[in-house]
Amino acid sequence: MGTASKRDDARGGEQSTAHVVVILLIVAFGVLALPWMVLRKLEGRALPPGGSLGSGVTADDLAQGGKVYYRSCTGCHQARGEGKPGRYPPLVGTSWLLDDAETPIRLLLLGATGPMEVNGVVYNDVMPNLGVTLSDEEIALVLTYVRSSWGNSAPAITKDDVARVRASLGDRQAPWAGGAELAAARSTRVLP
């Protein structure tokens, strides 16, 4: 084999390595950039299209709550709160989320197992107890976000609201046994 042929083989190997490096950089950029772009979009959100914010809701609440939602809730309830048919309920227009502030706080603090009817459909999956992983402030922010997104326009929830409901639960750690038990808990008012 001649010297020129060896040089061509070496250049071909260098080009092949360069192509692999470029491809790896493009993939890495995509993996890192996509979550960043989603979070930037959430931060820039001001008002829902054609809607209004609920009482006490700020653009900062939406940005911060959107981050918590993206991190903790989209796997089940999806990016636009539409849920997964037959598996996880939607968050759009649901009474469990919008009728009062205490019920969604209770639901996030302890989770739920068993049947729950949401918008006329019965769901029977598990809602994890996010009260062990999220702070009172994070729970307030994420609930404010979902109660003010996708056409929902309920008032803000504060970290003090979450702390009061958490205190009212005492030592309870068991999840709510479906919608019936959660609905019964509505008769015990904690918040004004």
RASULUR-V12801 format. One line per field, one symbol per residue. ss: DSSP state (H for helix, E for strand, - for the rest). phi: phi as a letter, one per 30 degrees, with the letter a starting at -180 (. if undefined). psi: psi as a letter, one per 20 degrees, with the letter a starting at -180 (. if undefined). Layout:
BEGIN
ss: ???
phi: ???
psi: ???
END
This chain:
BEGIN
ss: --HHHHHHHHHHHHHHHHHHHHHHHHHHHHHHHHHHHHHHHHH---------------HHHHHHHHHHHHHH-HHHH------E---E------HHHH--HHHHHHHHHH-EE--EEE--EEE---E--HHH---HHHHHHHHHHHH-----------HHHHHHHHHH-------EEHHHHHHHH-------
phi: .ddddddddddddddddddddddddddddddddddddddddddddcbdeibbddeidcddeddddddddedcbdeccidcidibeibbddcdicdeccdadddddedddciabjdbcbhicccbbccdddddccdedddddddddddbbhjdbdddccddeddddedddhcdbddddidddddddddcdccd
psi: prhhhhgggghghgggggggggghgggggghhhghghghgghhipfqqpjaqqrpjprhhgggghhgggghihhhgirhkjiaopifpqrjokphhhhhrhgghggghgiaqqrpppoljppqmappqniiihqrhghggghhgghijrkiqlrrqprhhgggggghhicjpiqrpmahghhhhhhinphq.
END
